[in-house]
């Protein structure tokens, strides 16, 4: 599996497409400005509109705004005080990612 990432540039307010990431998970184009770039790995799933899902992406599920997280070796989200792994009950394409460059869409 090829690892994929997206990088958010907090100063330019834009995503960096196909960034080069080093072995320590740092964006190679990174400057000395601490905290400028946020590196997000692809989790291997897509939403119902075929948008790739990355760590820390926001999405709606059962009318709740949730965030993709990584805990105990699995990607999932926190809901009602519990960590729920995506493998528990959400199939690929069952929800929609909310992103700065994608209009907000609520699960139908």
SULUR-V470498 format. One record per helix or strand of 3 or more residues. SS is the DSSP state (A for helix, B for strand). FROM is the first residue (numbers start at 1). LEN is the number of residues. If there is no record, write none. Layout:
# SULUR-V470498
SS|FROM|LEN + SS|FROM|LEN
This chain:
# SULUR-V470498
B|5|5 + B|14|3 + B|37|10 + B|52|3 + B|58|4 + B|64|4 + B|69|3 + B|74|6 + B|82|4 + A|86|4 + B|96|4
